[in-house]
Amino acid sequence: MIVASGAGGGLDLVARLVAAPIAEALKQPAIAKRLTDLNAEPVGNTPEEMAAFLKEEIERWGNVIRYAGMKAN
């Protein structure tokens, strides 16, 4: 799950949400357990860390898709 905002100006809002309410919620044992039970990993990255993660995932899975010759319908 990613907390995102509209294009062109929500990075500050997202950073504030991640820094306070979301980070605090992820520290609560009940919430962390629920996410783990759903096979989610509670992380709480900064927007910059999330952008780097997404870039890496797009590159990784893009290579797999190209190697497999997959096409979107």
N, C-alpha and C positions, 0 to 999 in steps of 0.2 A: 504494500500500500504506500502510496506517495501522496504527500500533501502538496498540492500545486495551486497556482493562482493563474489568473488570466494573463495573457501576453502583455508585456510592456510595463511592468511596474509593481508586481506583487512580491518581489524577492524579499524586501524588508519585512513585510507582513509574515511571510512564510518563515523567515529566520527568527522572528519574535515568537511565533507559535511553537516552533521546534525547540527554541531555547527555554521556554517556560512551561506552558501547560502540557505540551506533548511529551517533553522529556520527563516531567514529573509523573505523568500518567504511566509511562513505560517503566518507571521504577517501582510501581505498585505491584506487589506479588500477584494479586488476582488478575490484573490485566496482562502481565507478562505470561502467566500460566495460560490464560485464555488464548492469547496469540500463539503460544507454543502448541497448544492443543489443536489449533487450526493450521498447523504446519507453517506458521509465519515466524519470522525471526525479528523480535523487537530490537531495533538498532538505534534510531534517533540521530541520524546523520545531519550535518549542516547542509544547506542547499548546494554548496560547492562540492561537498563529498558525494552527494546524490548525483549531481551532474557528471562527475568523474566516473561513478559506478555505472550510470546509464550509458555513457560513451563506451566504456569497456564491454558492457553486455551487448550493445548494438554491434560492435566490431566482432566479438566472439561469435554470436549467433548469426550474424550476417555471413561470416566465413562458412559456417556449417550449412546454411541455406544455399549459398552459392555452390559449395562442394557437392551437395546432394542434388543440385539442379532443380530445386523447388521453385515454383512460380505461384504468385497470388492469382486467384480466380476473380 
